[in-house]
Amino acid sequence: MASPSTRLSKAARREQLLDAATSIVRTRGADDLTLPTLAEAAQVSRPIVYDHFATRHGLLLALYLRLDDQYRTRLAQALQDADPTAPEVARVMSEAYFTCATDMPELTAISAALKGSPALEATQHDLLDHYTNLMATALRPHSRLTAEALRLRCVGTLGAAEAIAAEINRGRATTDDAVTALTNLILSTLSR
C-alpha cells in the first residue's frame, strides 16, 4: 500500500515557507533571512524557495505583506466586536496598534531591512492609505469633520502612534500608557 503524499500544494508550501521565515526573523533577525537559510530552515530545496520568492527582496516583501494583512484582519475583527462608542473604538484601535508592535516585532525588522526599496515604499503608501481609510471609516460616525479632514487627522494620529511605539521599544513607556495616550489622541482628533 502506498503511503499518502506529503507534497504540499503551492499555496500551502508558500504558507509553510512564510511561517519558517517569520521564525527566522523572530529568533535570528532579518539580516539572517536569506533564500538559502529559509530553504534550510523549512527543510526544502533551494529551487522551491526561489520558485516562490525569486529574490530575498521578494521574500521580505511577501513576509511584510502577510504580517500586515494579519494585523489588519485582527483590527477589523476587533472593531466589528467593539461597542460602537467613540471611546471604545479609539481604545480598540490603540490596543490593536500596540499589540501588533509587541506581538509582531518582525514587522518592524522586515520594514527596516526593506528601507530604501522603491517597491516597499509604494507598498507602504498603499497600506497606509488602506489603514487610514479603515480608521476613518470606524471613526466617521463619531465625528462632524469632513471626510478629508478626518482622514488627514488619522494620518497624523498614525504618525504619533509610530512615535509612541518607538518610546515603548526604548523602554520609556509601557504598553498601557501608550494605549491610553493614543486613545486620547484619537478622541481629540474627532472634534473641530
RADAZI-V518937 format. One record per helix or strand. SS is the DSSP state (h for helix, s for strand). FROM is the first residue (numbers start at 1). TO is the last residue. If there is no record, write none. Layout:
<<SS:FROM:TO> <SS:FROM:TO>>
This chain:
<<h:10:28> <h:30:32> <h:35:42> <h:46:53> <h:56:81> <h:86:103> <h:105:113> <h:118:140> <h:147:169> <h:175:189>>
